[in-house]
Amino acid sequence: MFNEAEEVLIVVDLGGFTRGEISLSMSPQHYILQAARGEQRFSEVIGLPPNVDTEHSRERFVNGVLEIVLPRKKIPIQPACRHTTPGR
């Protein structure tokens, strides 16, 4: 897992599996990856950071490597409050 400023990138080597043999599911806290081909099985649960946008994730599977990109949630910045003292 690579934590970048704008996104989180997860890279998993699934050499030997095709895209059709891979199952992906997600909860707000976890990414669940399963793959099956005959007797060969693979399963992994990947914990996600709390500030990723799971609704806008992207997956790419090329040459046996699965890349999952999760953008970070945009957190609005609150302007600083200025306190003034009357009479000053």
Number of C-alpha atoms within 10 A of each C-alpha: 14 10 12 10 8 12 17 20 17 17 15 14 13 17 11 12 18 16 15 9 13 17 12 10 10 15 11 14 15 16 17 15 16 14 18 16 13 6 5 9 11 12 12 12 13 14 13 18 14 12 16 20 17 20 12 11 16 12 13 11 16 12 12 14 17 18 17 18 21 23 20 20 15 10 7 6 6 6 6 6 6 6 6 7 6 5 4 4
